[in-house]
């Protein structure tokens, strides 16, 4: 967390270069694994590995999707950076669709490769399934090390993008009086919201240090908050379409209202399948946030209460 915080303080360009480098390294590793894995899988193909599709019902799949939802949170960073993007009305929707399409293809390929290469029960009990697949496919210690390093790069890129998005959210809320106004201060040299970045860095470091033995709980709380945010994004879209139908929209969500309705249902379903501990902790944290929000809104906000 400390290194990520320092990198964000240096500047947006440096953060973007670092994130791009980590993502490229990760994609190269995945492409090599997919190519080698496809050759191995089709050479030893067994349709029985894919049957039955839900051996223990769909609940386990939904629980797994809820736990690893953080892998999809990076898309939010694209929207968060719109204030620092040229022609965001055109580039942001394109970037979101392209990023989602690429990630969807990679995630599906890796999932098929894992199940098609190894028994699903072994994968389910493994602490490092991707490493096990790499070992089965390549049987080379050096490549397993390469995969492990790429996994660290993938984690680092997610943390970096999440911190970048979180600090911009804090900056915007400070500017609007929804959080302490000091958060909207921007460095004259680097153009970064240094107070928001510093506060975010301290909070992330403290939480990571306090809960490093229970990282699953932190990930689940993080996922709950993100799903809750996405839920209100869908609801806001539907409300704006109804209350402001004539506003110029350079990008219009296709298949409206089916897409946002499916989004609402999906968010609620995944939130339901998180652990009870994570849900209780998230609701307590949400309550504290709401109390803080209303107090600051009453005393600090530049806009009247609605």
Secondary structure, DSSP 8 states (H G I E B T S, - for coil): -HHHHHHHHH-HHHHHHHHHHHHHHHHHHHHHHHHHHHHHHHHT--GGGG-STTTT-HHHHHHHHHHTGGGGTTHHHHHHGGGGSTTHHHHHHHHHHHHHHHHHHHHHHHHHHHHHHS-HHHHHH-S-HHHHHHHHHH--HHHHHHHHHHHHHHHHHHHHHHHHHHHHHHHHHHHTTSS-GGGG---TTT-S-HHHHHHHHHHHHHHHHHSGGGHHHHHHHHHHHHHHHHHHHHHHHHHHHHH-TTS--SS--TTTTHHHHHHHHHHHHHHHTS-HHHHHHHHHHHHHHHHHHHHHHHHH-SS---
